[in-house]
Amino acid sequence: MIEPSSYDEIRRRFRWEDVLKLLDLDPAGGMNLAHELVDRYASSDEIALSWIGRDGVIERYTFRELSRLSARFAGVLRELGVSPGDRVAGYLGRVPETFVTMLGAFKAGAIYVPLFTGFGPEAIDFRVRASGARVLVAHGEHRGRVPDRLPARLVTVSRSSDEPLARDDVDFWRAMDRQTEDFEPVRRRRDDAAVLLYTSGSTGLPKGVKIANNLLVATYPYIRYAVDLRPDDVFWPTGDPGWGYGLVCYALALFLGAPAVCFEGAFAPETALTILEEHEVTALATTPTALRAIMASGREAVGRHRVRLRAINSCGEPLNPEVVHFFRGCWGLTVMDNYGSSEFGLPIGNGYAIDMPVKPGSMGRPLPGVEMSIVDDEGHELGPDQMGQIAMRPRAEGYYLVGYWHDEARDAESLRRGWMVIGDLGRRDADGYFWFEGRADDVIKSAGYRISPFEVESTILRHPAIAEAAVVGKPDALRGQIVKAYVVLKPGEVARPGLEDEIVDLVKSELGRHLYPREVELVPRLPTTESGKIQRYKLRPA
């Protein structure tokens, strides 16, 4: 095993040109994403995907099988009139057909539009119409939520006779049976869109983020230096491929030839620990919410499982220091926090292949090849420990975002003096480490102070009875806003007199008297997005 190099040495040696050599580019610079992910391994019978159904059934797919299946689905799309650049939406969940649909769309030169299966009819309708999708592939289990009269041809995946097809639906597997496996992949430019990802903010309609075919190059520093993923790893990205982090992680695993695990069911701590143990997972990519759920099970419950993990990476929201300390004590393994977004990709992180101290609570430093900063609203760079907008300097070689879908005004608004900003706030310390402070509309302004919800939440989580915490600003006539905390108790804990006072005193003593929550409310659960992020805006009083 090669020892990690220093952060400065890795950044000095890194060249985007070296990463581009990993792609099979034609003389004009064209490529096909499905070719990069599975076709170049098509002569191999190595396992690419191990799928675990909710009922425990396990199906394994080799690179050869995924290559052939995606070729057949590309033929289905061509038969349905899909041309290069057309949009193909997938409303499927964590099932094998999701990967076949995504890879088949890439192979046909289409743009894939992932839809999370928690969406209801209105959310589906908006995304299909806004994207102009020609085809929507839906799992039979979720077909009932698809609205009528969509301007897209509906292909339905039916896995049992209990899921009869609607009259005008195309049967996924019957259509596949009519196709051959000799589809020639359509080459596209690296700066052509491959994925159209609709990401929801706190306000306004979801925005369509165009992710480039270049996504493998742009996110390579994350998988190489943060995860240090290797072909002999067993990689489990717990995220849904209907969202950015899950989709990118699965794509990167295929790109590197590393076998990936996919579990159909919802995340639950005991189930997750069993999967880690029985499938001998060595690298885990997940969210702080999932890790806190495991932590809430207690050291004894976690310790009963013999895992082979050598890497745990976290993304999606800030990672509280308590989580880092727990897994260090339980498994002797430091969880590496990483920062990513639909627009930026995965540009900041701590890493297993980087000899760099981890500061618990920090999301790390800019990964090789990426230039990040903290800027004010006009785009001027700020000094150490000043809160401002997290900003990226766009680079031609390592681009990820190729603009917002039909929204030139938003494209222009995101650029400030050569920096791209997306509304995430943070600070950078004197050592160059970045610290997340929240979304611009999450920051609490109280009596002249700007208060980071994450900072207060992390302190509350030090209380031994608390499993989850969310902090928001509540309107106040005197202070403008006061800090209000919503907390979830750990399993086995019960509400008792004095608990709220203990939380308040903890924040006062550990963080400062101007930051403490003036109201504390116990709740059974916190609202989260489908990818596990806390939705603070749903907790803010009107």
Buried (B, 14 or more C-beta within 10 A) or exposed (E): EEEBBEBEEBBEEBEBEEBBEEBEBEEEEBBBBBBBBBBBBBEBEEBBBBBBBEEEEEEEBBBBBBBBBBBBBBBBBBEBEBEEEBBBBBBBBBBBBBBBBBBBBBBBBBBBBBBBBEBEEEBBBBBBEBBBBBBBBBBBBBBEBBBEEBEBBBBBBBBEEEBEBEEEBBBBEEBBEEBEEEBEBBBBBBBBBBBBBBBBBBEEEBBBBBBBBBBBBBBBBBBBBBBBBBEEBBBBBBBBBBBBBBBBBBBBBBBBBBBBBBBBBEBBBBBBBEBBBEBEBBBBBBBBBBBBBBBBBBEEBBEEBEBEBBBBBBBBBBBBBBBBBBBBEBBEBBBBBBBBBBBBBBBBBBBBBBEBEBBBBBBBBBBBBBEBBBBBEEBEBBEEEEBBBBBBEBEEBBBBBBBBBEBEEBBEEBEBEEBBBBBBBBBBEEEBBBBBBBBBBBBBEBEEBEBBBBBBBBBBBBBEBBBBBBBBBBEBEEBBBBBBBBBBBBEEBEEEEEBBEBBBEBBBEBBBEEBBBEBBEBEEEBBBBBBBBBBBBEBBEE
